[in-house]
Each structure stands twice: as structure tokens, then as C-alpha cells.
Amino acid sequence: MTGARGPEPQEAGGHRAGRPVSAVIVALMLAVFSVDWMTEDLGWLPHPATWVIEALIALLAIRAGVTLDRRVLSTAVALLALTALALGGAVALASGEGPWRMLLGARATFKYVLLFLVLLTLRLPARAWRGLLRLLLAIVLSQALAAIFQWLVLGKRDAKVSGSLQSEAFLAVLVVGALVVLAVFFVTGRPRWRYLWAGLLFVPPTVGEAKGFFLLLPAGVLAIVPRLAALRPGRTAAAVVFLAACLAVAVVAFGRVGGQSDLTRVLRDPTVIRAALGPPRTASAHAERNPVDVTLAAAAWSRLSGLLDAWSRVSVSPARLALGFGLGSRTRTHEEILAGAPYYRSPVATKLYELGCVGLALYWLVFHRLLRSVRPLRDSGERFWQALALAFPGIVATYLITDFYTDHSHDIPAFTFWLVAAALVSRAEADRAPTPPGSG
């Protein structure tokens, strides 16, 4: 099932040419997963070391600029993303935001979108992409194992149970993506007992108090089930039953680890949800009567209130509603947040405030075009690419819902998503135009 396809004859030379680029991407991958941890958590590196990520992206961009393929910039994905970026930047400058503040906002929302376009321009061969994606999956799985080690051996709790990611929410997002990919490989390939080890991936979100995991996983699975059920209904049902059973155990165990919120109360008592989504006074009164629910109420209201506040502010005029206040107008640095500067816990609220409805719509349309670009790979004769293409709707759903959950657009989940997207779109484009790199 992995016989020679259109681009394969050029892959030998392309692989040799792509080795230096692949090495830089590997270095970037390792930096994304470790530099912030070594800087902020361990204190091994000075804070300016965090800019090594931008330096490596710039190096790739320079390499891409040497062999610039203008067709990449003319694709729908590129046009939508660059239009949103240009509009946000122009509005920021027109609104009096300084260039540095504008660049800060662009970095927060579009850094890895631009990396995606750079990676498309580099046109890596399929063999290089397979190696990079396998390394990425290995790193994600190692983060889950590291989190389990932190909990069992080091005795860490809550957000500290997150490997090197410094965020239990980030680990939850990556775990959901890994579970979606593993489920698709199980359905499309040969059933193996080793897939049962996926049950261990439920441990870090459970012991790390990653409440978003219990929303993200069902959404990610629901996004892939229709297509998988049409291909192999029996094996799809087995995968869903296994994931649902593990999720049920995790929900019950969540409230029994370190005195965390009892998630089963959400299922048994609808007033918990009503209180969590009500105004702060209602949520606080409910928390006083039911202290175990205070984190659920606070987490839900902090996201919803930010979105409502952003909507009220952009609604002051039709121009603001359409275009927002510009990139950087609500983005805050880590130091500013520590100093008490107001910011939105929900990233989609920040995007609405800065980009307006037009910019936010353009941003969301990027993901629609990505799904359309990758769709042909679902019928690929190569199981590796077919499985990833079938998993991609679940990955996209997880990523977009995370936009309401935690700030990830310029961090590890964003890097992971856009690297996978670049690999899939590159492979789909190679299948559509089987010509030598740079000429077709």
C-alpha cells in the first residue's frame, strides 16, 4: 500500500537537499518543547534564550526566500491568513498602537501560521515529513510519560503535572491530538494490543486537573467518527467504546485526586452548569454552598465573561465591530500579566477584540480551506498519510475549541498543529502536481 507515487522519483535527491532544512526543523521542535521550560521553570537559561525559536523560524524563512515559490502565497490559505494579518496590522497602526505592540500581537496570533507558509515553500519530500511527524508523536508521548513520572515519583500536582510544557492545558490538547491519531491508526491498520497503552494517556489530564480535556476529547472523536464509521464500522465502534470507557474512568477519578472538583456533579446536578455560566455573583453564591464546584464556575465564567466583554467593546461602532482595535491592542506580555494588566483568558476574545468580526472570520476560514486541501489524502494509497488525513478533522476541531479554552496560538499546541498541517498540505499538493520541487 506504499508503492511509488508521482513525487517519489524526485525524493532521493529531494531528501538529500532537504536534510539541512529537516535538521533546522528538528532543532526548532526541540526548542519549542524545552526552551521555555529550561528558562522559566528550571532557570538554566536567561530569558532572552526564548527568542531562539524566532531565530530558527527566521533561518527557515531566509532559506524559503531563496527559493520562493509565489504559488504558495497565492493559495487560499495564504491569502486568507495574510489578509487577516495585514488588516489587523493596519488597524493597529491607525489606532495609535506602536510598531512593537503591533508586532507583539502578530507574534501571538500568526507566528506559527507564518511558519506553516514557510514550510510549504520549502517543499520537503514526503520521507522527511514522515520522519518529522514520527519524532513529533514520540515527543508528545514522552511528555505524557514525563507527566506521569512527575506525579508518581516527584509528587507534583495540578499544573506541575505537565512534562516540560508548563501547562496542564497544553498537555491536554496534545494528548487529545495523540489519542485521535492513534484511534485512526487502529481503525485503518492492523489491530494490535499495543494500542491499549493509549489508556495511559488519560492519566496526565486526570491528575493534572486539566478540565478542558473532558470537553476536547469527545469533540475530537466526534469529528472523525463519521468518515471512519463509513470505512470500518466495527473497528470504529471498538475504538469509540475503548475511549469512552477510559474517559468515564477518568471523570470518576478526577474528583478523587488531590481534592479536585468532582466532575460527576456536572452530570448529576444541572445547577452546577447554570451557576458556572451565570453572572459572577451567582457563581460565587453557588461556590459558597458547594465549595467543590468553585474551580468549575470560575473557569467557565472567566472565559465567557472575557468573550462578552470583547463583544461589548467592539460593538461601539460598525468599524470596530468589523475590524476591531488592531493587533497588539489587547495582547499582553508575561511581565504585564504578572504586573496586573487586564487580559482575556479566552484567546478567541482577544482575536475578536483585535481583529473584529471580519478578521476573525478570515482566520476561521483558514481552517476550512485547510480541511479542503487535505481531503484528497483520505483516499490515498499510503496508509500513513491516509490515517493522518482522516485524523485531521479531529485535530482541527480540538485546536479551534482550544481557542475558547487557553492561550495557545503562539505556543506548543500551535506549533504542533501547524507542523502537522504543513506536512499534510505539502503531501496533498505533491499528489496533485507530481513535478520536481520548485517547478510545479
C-alpha positions in Angstrom: 0.0 0.0 0.0 3.0 2.3 -0.1 4.0 1.8 -3.7 5.7 4.6 -5.7 3.6 7.6 -6.4 4.1 10.7 -8.5 6.6 12.6 -6.4 8.6 9.5 -5.4 11.2 9.6 -8.3 12.4 13.0 -7.1 12.5 12.0 -3.5 16.1 10.7 -3.3 17.6 14.0 -4.5 15.0 16.0 -2.6 15.8 14.1 0.5 19.5 15.0 0.3 18.6 18.6 -0.4 16.1 18.7 2.5 18.4 17.3 5.2 19.8 20.6 6.4 16.3 22.1 6.4 15.0 19.0 8.3 17.8 19.4 10.9 16.7 23.0 11.5 13.1 21.9 11.9 14.2 19.2 14.4 16.2 21.9 16.3 13.1 24.1 16.3 10.9 21.3 17.5 13.2 20.6 20.4 13.5 24.3 21.2 9.7 24.7 21.3 9.3 21.9 23.7 12.2 22.7 26.0 13.5 26.3 25.9 10.6 27.9 27.9 10.8 25.1 30.5 14.6 25.5 30.9 14.3 29.3 31.1 11.2 29.8 33.3 10.9 26.6 35.3 14.4 25.3 35.8 16.3 28.7 35.4 19.0 27.1 33.4 18.9 29.7 30.6 18.5 33.5 30.6 15.1 34.8 29.4 16.4 36.1 26.1 17.1 32.5 25.2 13.4 32.1 24.4 14.0 34.1 21.2 15.9 31.2 19.8 12.6 29.9 18.5 12.1 33.1 16.5 15.7 32.9 15.3 15.2 29.4 13.9 11.9 30.4 12.2 13.8 33.3 10.7 16.5 31.0 9.4 13.9 28.8 7.8 12.2 31.9 6.3 15.5 33.0 4.8 16.0 29.6 3.3 12.5 29.7 1.9 13.1 33.2 0.5 16.0 31.9 -1.6 13.7 29.5 -3.5 10.5 31.5 -3.1 7.5 29.8 -4.7 5.0 32.5 -5.3 2.2 29.9 -5.8 2.2 29.2 -2.1 1.4 32.9 -1.4 -1.4 32.7 -3.9 -3.2 29.8 -2.3 -6.5 30.4 -0.5 -5.0 29.6 2.9 -2.1 32.1 2.4 -4.4 34.8 1.1 -6.9 34.5 4.0 -4.1 34.4 6.6 -2.1 37.3 5.2 -5.2 39.4 4.6 -6.2 39.0 8.3 -2.7 39.8 9.3 -2.5 42.9 7.1 -5.9 44.2 8.2 -5.0 43.7 11.9 -1.7 45.4 11.5 -3.1 48.4 9.5 -5.9 48.9 12.1 -3.4 48.7 14.9 -1.2 51.4 13.4 -4.2 53.6 12.5 -5.4 53.3 16.1 -2.1 54.5 17.5 -0.6 51.2 18.6 3.2 51.3 18.3 5.0 49.1 15.8 6.4 47.0 18.7 3.0 46.4 20.2 1.6 45.5 16.7 4.4 43.0 16.2 3.7 41.6 19.6 0.1 41.0 18.6 1.1 39.5 15.3 3.6 37.2 17.0 0.9 36.0 19.4 -1.7 35.1 16.7 0.2 34.5 13.5 3.7 33.3 14.3 3.1 29.7 13.5 0.7 30.4 10.7 3.6 32.2 9.0 5.8 29.2 9.8 3.2 27.0 8.1 3.6 29.1 4.9 7.4 28.9 5.1 7.3 25.1 5.5 5.1 24.9 2.4 7.5 27.0 0.4 10.4 24.7 1.4 8.7 21.7 -0.2 10.2 18.9 1.9 10.0 15.4 0.5 7.4 13.0 1.9 10.1 10.9 3.6 11.4 13.9 5.5 7.9 14.8 6.6 7.2 11.2 7.8 10.3 11.3 10.0 9.4 14.7 11.4 5.9 13.7 12.3 7.0 10.4 13.9 9.5 12.4 16.0 6.7 14.8 16.9 4.4 12.0 18.1 7.3 10.5 20.1 7.9 13.8 21.8 4.2 14.2 22.7 4.0 10.7 24.1 7.2 11.3 26.1 5.6 14.4 27.6 2.7 12.2 28.8 5.1 9.7 30.3 7.1 12.5 31.9 3.9 13.9 33.5 3.1 10.5 35.0 6.7 10.4 36.4 6.2 13.8 37.9 3.0 12.7 39.6 4.1 9.3 40.8 7.7 9.8 41.7 8.2 13.6 42.2 4.9 14.1 43.9 3.9 17.1 41.8 0.3 18.1 41.5 -2.1 20.2 39.3 -0.3 22.4 36.7 3.1 20.9 37.6 2.0 17.6 36.1 2.7 18.7 32.5 6.1 17.4 31.4 8.1 20.3 30.1 5.1 22.2 28.8 4.5 24.2 32.0 0.7 24.0 31.4 -1.7 21.1 32.0 -4.0 22.6 29.4 -1.3 22.4 26.7 -0.6 18.8 27.6 -4.3 18.0 27.5 -4.5 19.5 23.9 -1.6 17.4 22.8 -2.9 14.2 24.5 -6.3 14.6 22.7 -4.5 15.0 19.4 -2.4 11.9 20.0 -5.5 9.9 21.0 -7.3 10.9 17.8 -4.3 9.9 15.7 -3.8 6.6 17.5 -7.6 5.8 17.2 -7.4 6.4 13.4 -4.3 4.2 13.0 -6.1 1.5 15.0 -9.1 1.7 12.7 -7.3 1.9 9.4 -4.5 -0.5 10.2 -3.9 -3.9 11.7 -5.3 -4.2 15.3 -2.5 -4.5 17.8 -2.5 -4.9 21.5 -0.1 -2.1 21.8 -2.9 0.4 21.2 -4.2 -0.4 24.7 -1.3 1.6 26.0 -3.2 4.6 24.9 -5.2 4.3 28.1 -2.1 5.7 29.9 -2.6 9.0 28.1 -5.7 9.6 30.2 -3.6 9.8 33.4 -1.9 13.2 33.0 -5.1 15.2 32.3 -6.8 13.4 35.2 -4.1 14.0 37.8 -3.1 17.4 36.4 -6.6 19.0 36.8 -7.0 19.6 33.0 -10.7 20.1 32.9 -10.7 21.1 29.3 -9.6 17.6 28.3 -13.0 16.2 29.1 -14.6 18.6 26.5 -11.9 18.4 23.9 -11.7 14.6 23.6 -15.4 14.0 22.8 -15.3 16.8 20.3 -12.1 15.5 18.6 -13.5 12.0 18.4 -16.9 13.1 17.1 -15.2 14.9 14.3 -13.5 11.7 13.0 -16.2 9.1 13.6 -18.5 9.7 10.6 -15.8 9.0 8.0 -14.2 6.2 10.0 -17.6 4.5 10.5 -18.2 4.5 6.8 -14.8 2.8 6.2 -14.8 0.2 9.1 -17.8 0.4 11.3 -16.9 -2.5 13.6 -13.4 -1.3 14.4 -14.6 2.3 14.7 -17.2 1.2 17.3 -14.4 -0.7 19.2 -12.2 2.4 19.3 -15.1 4.6 20.5 -16.1 2.2 23.2 -12.5 1.9 24.5 -12.1 5.7 24.5 -15.4 6.2 26.2 -14.7 3.7 28.9 -11.3 5.3 29.6 -12.9 8.7 29.7 -15.6 7.5 32.1 -13.0 6.2 34.5 -11.1 9.5 34.2 -14.2 11.5 35.0 -14.8 9.5 38.2 -11.2 9.5 39.2 -10.8 13.3 38.6 -12.6 14.3 41.8 -10.7 11.8 43.9 -7.2 13.1 43.1 -5.9 15.8 45.4 -9.4 17.1 46.4 -10.2 18.4 42.9 -13.7 19.3 41.6 -16.0 16.3 41.3 -16.8 16.3 37.6 -19.6 13.8 38.1 -21.6 16.5 39.8 -21.9 18.2 36.4 -23.7 15.2 35.2 -25.8 14.7 38.3 -26.7 18.3 39.2 -27.6 20.7 36.3 -27.4 23.6 38.8 -23.7 23.4 38.6 -23.7 24.3 34.9 -26.3 27.1 35.4 -24.2 28.6 38.2 -20.9 28.3 36.3 -22.4 30.1 33.3 -24.3 32.7 35.4 -23.0 36.1 36.4 -20.1 36.2 38.9 -22.4 36.9 41.9 -24.5 33.7 41.1 -21.3 31.7 40.6 -19.8 32.9 43.9 -23.0 32.2 45.8 -23.1 28.7 44.4 -19.4 28.2 45.3 -20.1 29.2 48.9 -22.8 26.5 49.1 -20.8 24.0 47.1 -17.0 24.7 47.5 -16.1 21.7 45.4 -17.5 23.4 42.3 -15.7 26.7 42.7 -13.0 25.9 40.1 -15.5 24.8 37.6 -17.6 28.0 38.0 -14.5 30.3 38.0 -13.0 28.6 34.9 -16.2 28.8 32.9 -17.1 32.4 33.8 -13.5 33.7 33.2 -13.7 32.5 29.6 -17.3 33.6 29.0 -17.0 37.0 30.6 -14.0 37.8 28.5 -15.8 37.0 25.3 -18.8 39.1 26.4 -16.5 42.0 27.3 -14.7 41.9 24.0 -18.1 41.9 22.2 -19.3 44.8 24.1 -16.2 46.8 23.3 -16.1 46.1 19.6 -19.8 46.8 19.3 -19.3 50.5 20.0 -19.2 51.2 16.2 -19.7 49.3 12.9 -16.0 49.9 12.0 -14.8 48.4 15.3 -17.2 45.5 15.0 -15.8 44.7 11.6 -12.1 45.4 12.1 -11.5 45.5 15.9 -8.8 47.6 17.6 -5.8 46.1 15.8 -3.1 43.6 16.5 -1.5 44.1 19.9 -4.2 46.2 21.3 -5.1 43.5 23.8 -2.1 41.2 23.7 -0.1 41.2 26.9 3.4 40.1 27.7 4.0 37.7 30.5 5.5 40.5 32.6 2.5 42.7 32.0 0.1 40.0 33.1 2.2 39.4 36.3 2.0 43.2 36.9 -1.8 43.0 36.8 -2.6 44.2 33.3 -6.1 43.1 32.1 -6.2 40.3 29.6 -8.7 37.8 28.3 -8.4 34.1 29.5 -10.2 33.1 26.2 -7.9 33.6 23.2 -10.9 33.9 20.9 -11.9 37.0 22.9 -8.5 38.6 22.2 -8.9 37.8 18.5 -12.4 39.3 18.4 -11.1 42.5 20.1 -8.0 42.8 17.9 -9.3 41.6 14.5 -13.0 42.2 14.7 -15.6 40.0 13.1 -14.1 40.3 9.6 -10.6 39.3 10.8 -11.9 36.5 13.0 -14.0 35.2 10.1 -10.9 35.2 7.8 -8.9 33.4 10.5 -11.5 30.7 10.8 -11.9 30.3 7.1 -8.2 29.4 7.0 -9.1 26.1 8.8 -11.9 25.4 6.4 -9.5 25.7 3.5 -7.0 23.5 5.3 -9.6 20.8 5.6 -10.5 21.1 1.9 -6.8 20.9 0.9 -6.2 17.8 2.9 -9.4 15.9 2.0 -7.9 14.1 -1.1 -5.4 12.4 1.1 -8.3 10.4 2.8 -8.3 8.2 -0.3 -4.5 7.9 -0.5 -2.9 4.6 -1.2 -0.3 5.3 1.6 -1.8 4.3 4.9 0.4 6.8 6.9 -0.9 9.8 5.0 -4.5 8.4 4.7 -4.6 7.9 8.5 -3.3 11.4 9.3 -5.8 13.0 6.8 -8.7 11.1 8.4 -7.5 12.3 11.9 -7.1 15.9 10.7 -10.8 17.0 11.2 -10.4 15.8 14.9 -7.2 17.7 15.2 -8.7 20.9 13.7 -11.8 20.6 16.0 -9.6 20.2 19.1 -7.4 23.2 18.1 -10.4 25.5 17.4 -12.2 24.6 20.6 -9.0 25.2 22.5 -9.2 28.8 21.3 -12.1 29.2 23.8 -10.1 27.4 26.5 -6.5 28.5 26.8 -4.0 30.8 25.1 -2.2 28.6 22.7 -1.8 30.5 19.4 1.9 31.3 19.9 2.8 28.2 22.0 3.4 24.5 21.8 -0.1 23.4 20.6 0.0 25.9 17.8 3.5 24.7 16.7 2.3 21.1 16.7 -0.9 21.9 14.8 0.7 24.0 12.0 3.6 21.5 11.6 1.1 18.7 11.0 -1.0 20.9 8.7 2.1 21.8 6.7 3.0 18.1 6.3 -0.5 17.2 5.1 -0.9 20.1 2.7 2.5 19.5 1.3 1.8 15.9 0.6 -1.6 16.7 -0.9 -0.1 19.3 -3.1 2.6 16.8 -4.2 -0.1 14.3 -5.2 -1.9 16.9 -7.2 1.2 18.2 -9.0 3.8 15.4 -9.3 6.6 17.5 -10.6 10.1 18.3 -9.3 10.3 20.6 -6.3 10.1 24.3 -7.2 8.9 23.7 -10.8 5.3 22.5 -10.3 
